[in-house]
Amino acid sequence: MNIPEIFGSLVFNDGVMRDRLSADVYEKFKALVKAGEPLPLEIANVIADAMKDWAISKGATHYTHWFQPMTGITAEKHDSFITPSGNGEVIMKFSGKELIKGESDASSFPNGGLRSTFEARGYTAWDPTCYAFVKDGALCIPTAFCAYSGQVLDEKTPLLRACKTLSNQTVRLLRLFGKETASVITTVGPEQEYFLIDKQYYLKRKDLIFTGRTLFGAKPPKGQDLEDHYFGTIRPRVLKFMEELDEQLWKLGVVAKTRHNEAAPAQHELAPVFSVVNVACDHNQLTMELMKKIADKHDLVCLLHEKPFAGVNGSGKHDNWSLCTEEGENLLNPGKKPEENLLFLTILCAVMKAVDEHQDLLRISVASPGNDHRLGANEAPPAIISMYLGDELSGILESIGNDTVYEHKKATKMNMGVDVIPTFMQDTSDRNRTSPFAFTGNKFEFRMLGSMANVSFPNTIINAAVSEAFDEFSTKLENSTDFIADVKALIKDTYLKHKRILFNGNGYSDEWTAEAQRRGLLNLRDTPTALSRLVTIKNIRMLEKYGVYSPAEVHARHEILTEHYCKVVNIEALTMLEMANREILPACMRFASDLAIGVKNKEKVGVTCYAERDLLTRVSELVDKAYAMTRTLTDYATTAKAIKDCSVAICDYRDKVIPAMNELREACDALEVIVGKDYWPFPTYSDLLFSV
């Protein structure tokens, strides 16, 4: 396989445009995109025609506006290129108008009350900052999505808005430091964790089919206890999947870089190289789609749920976030002497301020019913937002806060005591896997995202919050008479006001929970608690001020996310009831009945049957408990479903339905470990985690 030759071969990228467009059209197009100005129809027509010819050469027969509604996945409606030409013949045609704008039914996607059923019209609009590509025989055109009223109904548009405002505010701050650049780019590299299981077992588990996670399942004898799966040798079947996944991603221009086994059995990770944030978001959506498709070809199933198996690692999506100038300078690079790098320290303190003041929004940006099961254990950060800076940067800021001189530590050579192994330089800071928002050398790693998440929303929130901090910093410094002194004072003041958000220790400890409470940090343990803060006046005003969301759009998103939580938990409850009533309880009753017959037969011949009697008693008690919980869960789920106001129903699902689900699971999982394997109705954790 010639990787440079196939890379981007299915993408209408810059190289293809140079080849297929005249120099004049190409230069005008690039200039308009850079300036953020709309394309004239005559240029759009030329580009559309070239795009169509190229797509047909790649086997495409249709085109689609590819967009990201608030469903968590992408959406597409395919239209063929054919146009009647008379005499029963057709020609292949694609116009600039079709390229620029499409139409979709806005009321059939989550809209939070912005669209009624009879108000159906919505629009998709081309995002020329992302390349079109060919997938499944269709030319896919990345687009934004809005209602007839112009209110956005997708994940991409708010992100683009937040990128624009952050660029504007960062350029403004840089100019005060004597740096001139036309724009600043947010770059992101989302690491993607996932599980692979055998398809034959997946198809026998209704919980995996309907909800993406196991609602029942006792712990296997071996989980990730021995830590032998992490970075272990990749099994041949999985490696074949990874090889095909890499190849298909490379063809689509996704710079898939790293692949390895993760900590849990059957868990793996793919990490790309950093790219511009909206491109990275598109690529991550493609990555998740291809993971599922390619797994199916290998008789595997890719699980992207945040917590598909209890008791082992959940799957996250570490969002590596940074800022670069148009010329490629990373603004989060501390340099060799960060204590002297005032621009870096200013940006660092602005991010610290943003994270501290908008803890709730950052937590909301990753809130989901699945992520509630993941956060706080098995290498996932806790629900309490904090920042990790490492010893060096923490020491620098502390010296500034105390008005003391920081003594720069020289880099230490690492010598492993084996002559043949070269010495190497130790990093100036460690890493902290329990930190939600950690500085990792030249970027921040937001580790709270669940594996199913669209990374657009978290990055929209980060960009908006940092925009506000940059705006406030610039306003303070623009009228400075002693710039250096005022910058130093600003850094000190910001650090002292927001140092509570910094924590370099163990985020899993009970001591940290108590310490965080003492510091006044938020502990939004679950999605309902977090979502209630989205529509506060503070948050609405900030998001509106920086043009990211209108108040109506914030309220719509609150309703969508609240309704989604209720629907997910309701589906899980109904699935549990079906599995318990139609599979688990009948199987256990058959097992108990056979035990009872065995006891009766053995007693007839005078043989002791202590084991059978004891087991029969334990099974019967657990069956009674499980049956009682099915009745309770049915009542709670029915009551919650009947509540029309989702903001009220969500509390019922959290406070009544989920605890009842947990009790039902506890009884059924206890049955699983004592009921004969021949009776148990579906594959166990041992089957699911160790079969590939």
For each residue, the residues with C-beta under 8 A, 3 or more apart:
1: 6 247
2: 5 6
3: 6 7 250
4: 7
5: 2 9
6: 1 2 3 9 247 250 251
7: 3 4 250 251 253
8: 11 13 15 250 251 252 253
9: 5 6 58 251
10: 58 133 134 135 251 252 253
11: 8 16 131 132 133 251 252 253
12: 16 17 51 54 55 131 132 133 139
13: 8 16 17 131 253
14: 17 18 131
15: 8 18 19
16: 11 12 13 19 20 54
17: 12 13 14 20 21 26 29 47 50
18: 14 15 21 26
19: 15 16
20: 16 17 50 53 54
21: 17 18 25 26 29 46 47 50
22: 25 26 46
23: 26 27
24: 27 28
25: 21 22 28 29 43 46 47
26: 17 18 21 22 23 29 30
27: 23 24 30 31
28: 24 25 31 32 43
29: 17 21 25 26 32 33 39 43 47 128
30: 26 27 33 34
31: 27 28 34 35
32: 28 29 35 37 38 39 43
33: 29 30 36 128 129
34: 30 31 182
35: 31 32
36: 33 164
37: 32
38: 32
39: 29 32 43 44 47 96 100 128
40: 43 44
41: 44 45 96 97 100
42: 45 46 96
43: 25 28 29 32 39 40 46 47 96
44: 39 40 41 47 48 96 97 99 100
45: 41 42 48 49 95 96
46: 21 22 25 42 43 49 50 96
47: 17 21 25 29 39 43 44 50 51 96 99
48: 44 45 51 52 94 95 96 98 99
49: 45 46 52 53 94
50: 17 20 21 46 47 53 54
51: 12 47 48 54 55 94 99 132 139
52: 48 49 55 56 63 81 92 93 94 139
53: 20 49 50 56 57
54: 12 16 20 50 51 57 58
55: 12 51 52 58 60 63 132 134 139
56: 52 53 59 60 61 81 92
57: 53 54
58: 9 10 54 55 134
59: 56 134 137
60: 55 56 63 81 134 137 138 139
61: 56 80 81 137 138
62: 78 79 80 81 137 138 139
63: 52 55 60 78 79 81 94 98 138 139 140 141
64: 76 77 78 79 138 139 140 141
65: 76 77 102 104 124 126 141 143
66: 74 75 76 140 141 142 143
67: 74 75 76 104 124 142 143 144 145 154 156
68: 74 75 145 154 155 156 281 285 454 456
69: 75 109 110 145 153 154 155
70: 109 110 153 154 155 557 560
71: 75 109 110
72: 452 453 454
73: 285 288 289
74: 66 67 68 285 289
75: 66 67 68 69 71 104 109 145
76: 64 65 66 67 138 140
77: 64 65 102 104
78: 62 63 64 138
79: 62 63 64 98
80: 61 62
81: 52 56 60 61 62 63 92 93 94
82: 90 91 92 93
83: 90 91 92 93
84: 89 90
85: 89 90 91
86: 89
87:
88:
89: 84 85 86
90: 82 83 84 85
91: 82 83 85
92: 52 56 81 82 83
93: 52 81 82 83
94: 48 49 51 52 63 81 98 99 139
95: 45 48 98 99
96: 39 41 42 43 44 45 46 47 48 99 100
97: 41 44 100 101
98: 48 63 79 94 95 101 102
99: 44 47 48 51 94 95 96 126 141
100: 39 41 44 96 97 125 126
101: 97 98 123 124 125 126
102: 65 77 98 123 124 125 143
103: 121 122 123 124
104: 65 67 75 77 109 122 123 124 145
105: 108 109 120 121 122
106: 109 111 114 115 119 120 121 122 145 146 147 148 153
107: 111 115 116 117 118 119 120 122
108: 105 120
109: 69 70 71 75 104 105 106 122 145 153
110: 69 70 71 153 560 563 564
111: 106 107 114 115 147 153 556 560
112: 555 556 557 558 559 560 563
113: 555 556 559
114: 106 111 147 149 151 153 552 553 556
115: 106 107 111 119 120 122 147 148 153
116: 107 119
117: 107 120
118: 107
119: 106 107 115 116 147 148
120: 105 106 107 108 115 117
121: 103 105 106 147 148
122: 103 104 105 106 107 109 115 145 146 147 148 153
123: 101 102 103 104 145 146 147 148
124: 65 67 101 102 103 104 143 144 145
125: 100 101 102 143 144 145 146
126: 65 99 100 101 141 142 143
127: 130 142 143 144 156 160 278
128: 29 33 39
129: 33 160 276 278 279
130: 127 142 278 279 282
131: 11 12 13 14 142 253 279
132: 11 12 51 55 139 140 141 142
133: 10 11 12 139 140 252 253
134: 10 55 58 59 60 137 138 139 140
135: 10 138 140 252 286
136:
137: 59 60 61 62 134
138: 60 61 62 63 64 76 78 134 135
139: 12 51 52 55 60 62 63 64 94 132 133 134
140: 63 64 66 76 132 133 134 135
141: 63 64 65 66 99 126 132
142: 66 67 126 127 130 131 132 156 282
143: 65 66 67 102 124 125 126 127 156
144: 67 124 125 127 152 154 156 157 160
145: 67 68 69 75 104 106 109 122 123 124 125 152 153 154 156 157
146: 106 122 123 125 149 150 151 152 153 154 157
147: 106 111 114 115 119 121 122 123 150 151 152 153
148: 106 115 119 121 122 123
149: 114 146
150: 146 147
151: 114 146 147 550 552 553 556
152: 144 145 146 147 157 158 549 553
153: 69 70 106 109 110 111 114 115 122 145 146 147 556
154: 67 68 69 70 144 145 146 157
155: 68 69 70 158 159 281 454 456 457 460
156: 67 68 127 142 143 144 145 159 160 278 281 456
157: 144 145 146 152 154 160 161
158: 152 155 161 162 456 457 460 548 549 553
159: 155 156 162 163 277 278 281 456 457 459 460 463
160: 127 129 144 156 157 163 164 278
161: 157 158 164 165 460 546 547 548
162: 158 159 165 166 459 460 461 463 464 467 546 548
163: 159 160 166 167 185 186 277 278 463
164: 36 160 161 167 168 547
165: 161 162 168 169 463 464 467 546 547 548
166: 162 163 169 170 184 186 323 463 464 466 467 470
167: 163 164 170 171 183 184 185 186
168: 164 165 171 172 467
169: 165 166 172 173 466 467 470 471 474
170: 166 167 173 174 184 323 331 470
171: 167 168 174 175 181 182 183 184
172: 168 169 175 176 470 471 474
173: 169 170 176 177 346 347 350 470 473 474 477
174: 170 171 177 179 180 181 184 325 331 343
175: 171 172 178 179 180
176: 172 173 474 477 478 480 483
177: 173 174 342 343 346
178: 175
179: 174 175 325 343
180: 174 175
181: 171 174 184 325 326 327 329
182: 34 171 326
183: 167 171 325 326
184: 166 167 170 171 174 181 323 324 325 326 331
185: 163 167 276 277 323 324 325 326
186: 163 166 167 276 277 321 322 323 459 463
187: 274 275 276 277 280 321 322 323 324
188: 274 275 276 277 280 281 319 320 321 322 455 459
189: 271 272 273 274 275 280 320 443
190: 272 280 281 284 317 318 319 320 449 455
191: 258 269 270 271 316 317 318 320
192: 269 270 271 284 287 288 291 317 451
193: 262 267 268 269 313 315 316 317 451
194: 267 268 269 270 291 302 303 304 315 451
195: 264 266 267 268 302 303 308 309 315
196: 238 241 266 268 295 300 301 302 303 692
197: 201 202 208 266 300 301 303 688 689 691 692
198: 201 202 299 300 301 687 688 691 692
199: 202 203 296 299 300 301
200: 203 204 299
201: 197 198 204 205 683 687 688 691
202: 197 198 199 205 208 209 301 688
203: 199 200 209
204: 200 201 682 683
205: 201 202 208 209 214 682 683 688
206: 209 210 575 578 579 583 682
207: 210 211 213 214 215 216 572 575 576 579
208: 197 202 205 211 212 213 214 301 303 308
209: 202 203 205 206
210: 206 207 571 572 575
211: 207 208 215 305 568 571 572 575
212: 208 303 304 305 308 370 452
213: 207 208 303 305 307 308 309 370 373 572
214: 205 207 208 217 308 309 310 685 688
215: 207 211 572 575 576 579 661 665
216: 207 576 579 580 584 665 668 669 672
217: 214 309 310 669 672 684 685 688
218: 669 670 672 673 684 685
219: 223 310 311 685
220: 223 684 685 686 689 690
221: 686
222: 225 226 265 690
223: 219 220 264 265 311 312 689
224: 227 229 230 263 264 265 312 313 378
225: 222
226: 222
227: 224 230 263
228: 232
229: 224 232 261 262 263 264 265 267
230: 224 227 261 262 263
231: 260 261
232: 228 229 261
233: 261
234: 238 239 242 259 260 261 268
235: 238 239 692
236: 239 240
237: 240 241 298 300 692
238: 196 234 235 241 242 268 300 692
239: 234 235 236 242 243
240: 236 237 243 244 298
241: 196 237 238 244 245 294 295 298 300
242: 234 238 239 245 246 259 268 270
243: 239 240 246 247
244: 240 241 247 248 294 297 298
245: 241 242 248 249 256 270 290 291 294
246: 242 243 249 250 256 259
247: 1 6 243 244 250 251
248: 244 245 251 252 290 294
249: 245 246 252 254 256 283 286 287 290
250: 3 6 7 8 246 247 253 254 255 256
251: 6 7 8 9 10 11 247 248
252: 8 10 11 133 135 248 249 283 286 290
253: 7 8 10 11 13 131 133 250 283
254: 249 250 272 283 286 287
255: 250 272 273 275
256: 245 246 249 250 259 270 271 272 287
257: 271 272 273
258: 191 269 270 271
259: 234 242 246 256 268 269 270 271
260: 231 234 268 269
261: 229 230 231 232 233 234 267 268 269
262: 193 229 230 267 268 269 313 315
263: 224 227 229 230 267 312 313 378 379
264: 195 223 224 229 267 309 312 313 378 689
265: 222 223 224 229 312 689 690
266: 195 196 197 688 689 690 692
267: 193 194 195 229 261 262 263 264 312 313 315
268: 193 194 195 196 234 238 242 259 260 261 262
269: 191 192 193 194 258 259 260 261 262
270: 191 192 194 242 245 256 258 259 287 291
271: 189 191 192 256 257 258 259
272: 189 190 254 255 256 257 275 280 283 284 287
273: 189 255 257
274: 187 188 189 280 320 322 443
275: 187 188 189 255 272 279 280 283
276: 129 185 186 187 188 279 280
277: 159 163 185 186 187 188 280 281 321 459 463
278: 127 129 130 156 159 160 163 281 282 456
279: 129 130 131 275 276 282 283
280: 187 188 189 190 272 274 275 276 277 283 284 455
281: 68 155 156 159 188 190 277 278 284 285 454 455 456 459
282: 130 142 278 279 285 286
283: 249 252 253 254 272 275 279 280 286 287
284: 190 192 272 280 281 287 288 317 454 455
285: 68 73 74 281 282 288 289 454
286: 135 249 252 254 282 283 289 290
287: 192 249 254 256 270 272 283 284 290 291
288: 73 192 284 285 291 292 304 452
289: 73 74 285 286 292 293
290: 245 248 249 252 286 287 293 294
291: 192 194 245 270 287 288 294 295 302 304
292: 288 289 295 296 301 302 304
293: 289 290 296 297
294: 241 244 245 248 290 291 297 298 302
295: 196 241 291 292 298 300 301 302
296: 199 292 293 299 300 301
297: 244 293 294
298: 237 240 241 244 294 295
299: 198 199 200 296
300: 196 197 198 199 237 238 241 295 296 692
301: 196 197 198 199 202 208 292 295 296
302: 194 195 196 291 292 294 295
303: 194 195 196 197 208 212 213 308 315
304: 194 212 288 291 292 315 451 452
305: 211 212 213 308 315 370 451 452
306: 314 315 316 368 370 371 373 374 450 451 452
307: 213 310 314 315 370 371 373 374
308: 195 208 212 213 214 303 305 314 315
309: 195 213 214 217 264 312 685 688 689
310: 214 217 219 307 373
311: 219 223
312: 223 224 263 264 265 267 309 378 689
313: 193 224 262 263 264 267 378 379 380
314: 306 307 308 373 374 378 380 450 451
315: 193 194 195 262 267 303 304 305 306 307 308 374 450 451
316: 191 193 306 374 379 380 447 448 449 450 451
317: 190 191 192 193 284 449 450 451 453 455
318: 190 191 445 446 447 449
319: 188 190 445 446 447 449 455 458 459
320: 188 189 190 191 274 440 443 444 445 446
321: 186 187 188 277 443 444 445 446 459 462
322: 186 187 188 274 330 331 332 442 443 444
323: 166 170 184 185 186 187 330 331 332 347
324: 184 185 187 328 329 330 331
325: 174 179 181 183 184 185 328 329 331
326: 181 182 183 184 185
327: 181
328: 324 325
329: 181 324 325 333
330: 322 323 324 333 442 443
331: 170 174 184 322 323 324 325 343 344 347
332: 322 323 344 347 348 439 442 443 444
333: 329 330 344 442
334: 338 341 344 393 442
335: 338 340 341 344
336:
337: 340 341 408
338: 334 335 341 344 345 392 393 396
339: 345 396 399 406 408
340: 335 337
341: 334 335 337 338 344 345
342: 177 345 346 484 487 488 491
343: 174 177 179 331 346 347
344: 331 332 333 334 335 338 341 347 348
345: 338 339 341 342 348 349 396 397 400 491
346: 173 177 342 343 349 350 473 487 490 491
347: 173 323 331 332 343 344 350 351
348: 332 344 345 351 352 389 393 397 439
349: 345 346 352 353 397 490 491 494 495 498
350: 173 346 347 353 354 466 469 470 473 494
351: 347 348 354 355 387 444 466 469
352: 348 349 355 356 387 494 495 498 501 502
353: 349 350 356 357 469 472 494 497 498
354: 350 351 357 358 462 465 466 468 469
355: 351 352 358 359 362 385 387 437 465 501
356: 352 353 359 498 500 501
357: 353 354 465 468 469 498
358: 354 355 361 362 461 465 539 542
359: 355 356 362 363 385 501 521 522
360: 363 364 522 524 530 533 534 536 539
361: 358 364 365 461 464 465 533 534 539
362: 355 358 359 365 366 385 436 437 446 448 458 461 462 465
363: 359 360 366 367 383 385 448 522 524 530
364: 360 361 367 461 524 530 531 533 534 561
365: 361 362 457 458 460 461 462
366: 362 363 371 448 449 450 453 458
367: 363 364 371 372 524 527 530 531 561
368: 306 371 372 450 452 453 527 564 565 568
369: 372 373 527 564 565 568 569 572
370: 212 213 305 306 307 373 374 450 452 568
371: 306 307 366 367 368 374 375 448 449 450 453 527
372: 367 368 369 375 525 526 527
373: 213 306 307 310 314 369 370
374: 306 307 314 315 316 370 371 377 378 380 450
375: 371 372 380 381 382 383 448
376: 380 381 382 383 508
377: 374 380 508
378: 224 263 264 312 313 314 374
379: 263 313 316 433 434
380: 313 314 316 374 375 376 377 447 448
381: 375 376 433 434 435 436 447 448 507
382: 375 376 434 436 507 508 512 513
383: 363 375 376 523 524 525 526
384: 436 507 512 513 516 521 522 523
385: 355 359 362 363 436 437 448 501 521 522
386: 435 436 437 501 502 503 507 516 521
387: 351 352 355 435 436 437 438 439 501 502 503
388: 432 435 437 438 439 502 503 504
389: 348 393 394 397 429 439 502 504
390: 393 394 428 429 430 432 439 504
391: 394 395 428 429 430 504
392: 338 395 396 409 428 429
393: 334 338 348 389 390 396 397 429 439
394: 389 390 391 397 398 502 504
395: 391 392 398 399 406
396: 338 339 345 392 393 399 400 406
397: 345 348 349 389 393 394 400 401 491 495 499 502
398: 394 395 401 402
399: 339 395 396 402 404 405 406
400: 345 396 397 403 406 488 491 492 495
401: 397 398 492 495 496 499
402: 398 399
403: 400 492
404: 399
405: 399
406: 339 395 396 399 400
407:
408: 337 339
409: 392 412 428
410:
411: 425 426 428
412: 409 425 426
413: 423 424 425 426
414: 423 424 425 426
415: 423
416: 421
417:
418: 421
419:
420:
421: 416 418
422:
423: 413 414 415
424: 413 414
425: 411 412 413 414
426: 411 412 413 414
427: 430 441
428: 390 391 392 409 411
429: 389 390 391 392 393 439 441
430: 390 391 427
431: 438 440
432: 388 390 435 438 504 507
433: 379 381 447
434: 379 381 382 506 507 508
435: 381 386 387 388 432 438 447 503 504 507
436: 362 381 382 384 385 386 387 446 447 448 507
437: 355 362 385 386 387 388 444 445 446 447 448
438: 387 388 431 432 435 444 445 447
439: 332 348 387 388 389 390 393 429 443 444 445
440: 320 431 443 444 445
441: 427 429
442: 322 330 332 333 334
443: 189 274 320 321 322 330 332 439 440
444: 320 321 322 332 351 437 438 439 440
445: 318 319 320 321 437 438 439 440
446: 318 319 320 321 362 436 437 449 458 462
447: 316 318 319 380 381 433 435 436 437 438
448: 316 362 363 366 371 375 380 381 385 436 437 458
449: 190 316 317 318 319 366 371 446 453 455 458
450: 306 314 315 316 317 366 368 370 371 374 453
451: 192 193 194 304 305 306 314 315 316 317
452: 72 212 288 304 305 306 368 370
453: 72 317 366 368 371 449 450 457 458
454: 68 72 155 281 284 285 457
455: 188 190 280 281 284 317 319 449 458 459
456: 68 155 156 158 159 278 281 459 460
457: 155 158 159 365 453 454 460 461
458: 319 362 365 366 446 448 449 453 455 461 462
459: 159 162 186 188 277 281 319 321 455 456 462 463
460: 155 158 159 161 162 365 456 457 463 464 548
461: 162 358 361 362 364 365 457 458 464 465
462: 321 354 362 365 446 458 459 465 466
463: 159 162 163 165 166 186 277 459 460 466 467 548
464: 162 165 166 361 460 461 467 468 542 543 546 548
465: 354 355 357 358 361 362 461 462 468 469 542
466: 166 169 350 351 354 462 463 469 470
467: 162 165 166 168 169 463 464 470 471 546
468: 354 357 464 465 471 472 542 545 546
469: 350 351 353 354 357 465 466 472 473
470: 166 169 170 172 173 350 466 467 473 474
471: 169 172 467 468 474 475 546
472: 353 468 469 475 476
473: 173 346 350 469 470 476 477 490
474: 169 172 173 176 470 471 477 478
475: 471 472 478
476: 472 473 480 486 490
477: 173 176 473 474 480 483 486 487 490
478: 176 474 475
479:
480: 176 476 477 483 486 487
481: 486
482: 485 486
483: 176 477 480 486 487
484: 342 487 488
485: 482 488 489
486: 476 477 480 481 482 483 489 490
487: 342 346 477 480 483 484 490 491
488: 342 400 484 485 491 492
489: 485 486 492 493
490: 346 349 473 476 477 486 487 493 494
491: 342 345 346 349 397 400 487 488 494 495
492: 400 401 403 488 489 495 496
493: 489 490 496 497
494: 349 350 352 353 490 491 497 498
495: 349 352 397 400 401 491 492 498 499
496: 401 492 493 499
497: 353 493 494
498: 349 352 353 356 357 494 495 501
499: 397 401 495 496 502
500: 356 519 520 521
501: 352 355 356 359 385 386 387 498 521
502: 352 386 387 388 389 394 397 499
503: 386 387 388 435 507 512 515 516
504: 388 389 390 391 394 432 435
505: 509 512
506: 434 509 511 512
507: 381 382 384 386 432 434 435 436 503 512
508: 376 377 382 434 512
509: 505 506 512 513
510: 513 514
511: 506 514 515
512: 382 384 503 505 506 507 508 509 515 516
513: 382 384 509 510 516 517 523
514: 510 511 517 518
515: 503 511 512 518 519
516: 384 386 503 512 513 519 521 523
517: 513 514 520 521 523
518: 514 515
519: 500 515 516
520: 500 517
521: 359 384 385 386 500 501 516 517
522: 359 360 363 384 385
523: 383 384 513 516 517
524: 360 363 364 367 383 529 530 533
525: 372 383 529
526: 372 383 529 530 654
527: 367 368 369 371 372 530 531 561 565 650 654
528: 531 532 562 565 650 651 653 654
529: 524 525 526 532 533
530: 360 363 364 367 524 526 527 533 534
531: 364 367 527 528 534 558 561 562 565 650
532: 528 529 535 647
533: 360 361 364 524 529 530 536 539
534: 360 361 364 530 531 539 554 557 558 561
535: 532 539 540 554 555 558
536: 360 533 539 540
537: 540 541
538: 541 542
539: 358 360 361 533 534 535 536 542 543 554
540: 535 536 537 543 544 551 554
541: 537 538 544 545
542: 358 464 465 468 538 539 545 546
543: 464 539 540 546 548 549 554
544: 540 541 547 548 549 550 551 554
545: 468 541 542
546: 161 162 165 464 467 468 471 542 543
547: 161 164 165 544
548: 158 161 162 165 460 463 464 543 544
549: 152 158 543 544 553 554 557
550: 151 544 553 554
551: 540 544 554 555
552: 114 151 555 556
553: 114 151 152 158 549 550 556 557
554: 534 535 539 540 543 544 549 550 551 557 558
555: 112 113 535 551 552 558 559
556: 111 112 113 114 151 153 552 553 559 560
557: 70 112 534 549 553 554 560 561
558: 112 531 534 535 554 555 561 562
559: 112 113 555 556 562 563 646 647
560: 70 110 111 112 556 557 563 564
561: 364 367 527 531 534 557 558 564 565
562: 528 531 558 559 565 566 646 647 650
563: 110 112 559 560 566 567 646
564: 110 368 369 560 561 567 568
565: 368 369 527 528 531 561 562 568 569 650 653
566: 562 563 569 570 640 646 649 650 653
567: 563 564 570 571
568: 211 368 369 370 564 565 571 572
569: 369 565 566 572 573 653 654 657 658
570: 566 567 573 574 637 640 641 653 657
571: 210 211 567 568 574 575
572: 207 210 211 213 215 369 568 569 575 576 661
573: 569 570 576 577 633 636 637 657 660 661
574: 570 571 577 578 637
575: 206 207 210 211 215 571 572 578 579
576: 207 215 216 572 573 579 580 633 661 664 665
577: 573 574 580 581 630 633 634 637
578: 206 574 575 581 582 583
579: 206 207 215 216 575 576 582 583 584 682
580: 216 576 577 583 584 585 626 630 664 668
581: 577 578 585 630
582: 578 579 586
583: 206 578 579 580 586 587 681 682
584: 216 579 580 587 588 626 668 671 681
585: 580 581 588 589 623 626 627 630
586: 582 583 589 590 681
587: 583 584 590 591 675 679 680 681
588: 584 585 591 592 619 622 623 626 671 675 679
589: 585 586 592 593 623
590: 586 587 593 594 679
591: 587 588 594 595 619 675 676 679
592: 588 589 595 596 616 619 620 623
593: 589 590 596 597
594: 590 591 597 598
595: 591 592 598 599 612 615 616 619
596: 592 593 599 600 616
597: 593 594 600 601
598: 594 595 601 602 609 612
599: 595 596 602 603 609 612 613 616
600: 596 597 603 604
601: 597 598 604 605
602: 598 599 605 607 608 609 612
603: 599 600 606 607 609
604: 600 601
605: 601 602
606: 603
607: 602 603
608: 602
609: 598 599 602 603 612 613
610: 613 614
611: 614 615
612: 595 598 599 602 609 615 616
613: 599 609 610 616 617
614: 610 611 617 618
615: 595 611 612 618 619 674
616: 592 595 596 599 612 613 619 620
617: 613 614 620 621
618: 614 615 621 622 674
619: 588 591 592 595 615 616 622 623 671 674 675
620: 592 616 617 623 624
621: 617 618 624 625
622: 588 618 619 625 626 667 670 671
623: 585 588 589 592 619 620 626 627 671
624: 620 621 627 628
625: 621 622 628 629 667
626: 580 584 585 588 622 623 629 630 664 667 668 671
627: 585 623 624 630 631
628: 624 625 631 632
629: 625 626 632 633 660 663 664 667
630: 577 580 581 585 626 627 633 634 664
631: 627 628 634 635
632: 628 629 635 636 660 663
633: 573 576 577 629 630 636 637 657 660 661 664
634: 577 630 631 637 638
635: 631 632 638 639
636: 573 632 633 639 640 652 656 657 660
637: 570 573 574 577 633 634 640 641 657
638: 634 635 641 642
639: 635 636 642 643 652 656
640: 566 570 636 637 643 649 652 653 656 657
641: 570 637 638 649
642: 638 639
643: 639 640 646 648 649 652
644: 649
645: 648 649
646: 559 562 563 566 643 649 650
647: 532 559 562 650
648: 643 645 651 652
649: 566 640 641 643 644 645 646 652 653
650: 527 528 531 562 565 566 646 647 653 654
651: 528 648 654 655
652: 636 639 640 643 648 649 655 656 657
653: 528 565 566 569 570 640 649 650 656 657 658
654: 526 527 528 569 650 651 657 658
655: 651 652 658 659
656: 636 639 640 652 653 659 660
657: 569 570 573 633 636 637 640 652 653 654 660 661
658: 569 653 654 655 661 662
659: 655 656 662 663
660: 573 629 632 633 636 656 657 663 664
661: 215 572 573 576 633 657 658 664 665
662: 658 659 665 666
663: 629 632 659 660 666 667
664: 576 580 626 629 630 633 660 661 667 668
665: 215 216 576 661 662 668 669
666: 662 663 669 670
667: 622 625 626 629 663 664 670 671
668: 216 580 584 626 664 665 671 672
669: 216 217 218 665 666 672 673
670: 218 622 666 667 673 674
671: 584 588 619 622 623 626 667 668 674 675
672: 216 217 218 668 669 675 680 684
673: 218 669 670
674: 615 618 619 670 671
675: 587 588 591 619 671 672 679 680
676: 591 679 680
677: 680 684
678:
679: 587 588 590 591 675 676
680: 587 672 675 676 677 684
681: 583 584 586 587
682: 204 205 206 579 583
683: 201 204 205 687 688
684: 217 218 220 672 677 680 687 688
685: 214 217 218 219 220 309 688 689
686: 220 221 689 690
687: 198 201 683 684 690 691
688: 197 198 201 202 205 214 217 266 309 683 684 685 691
689: 197 220 223 264 265 266 309 312 685 686
690: 220 222 265 266 686 687
691: 197 198 201 687 688
692: 196 197 198 235 237 238 266 300
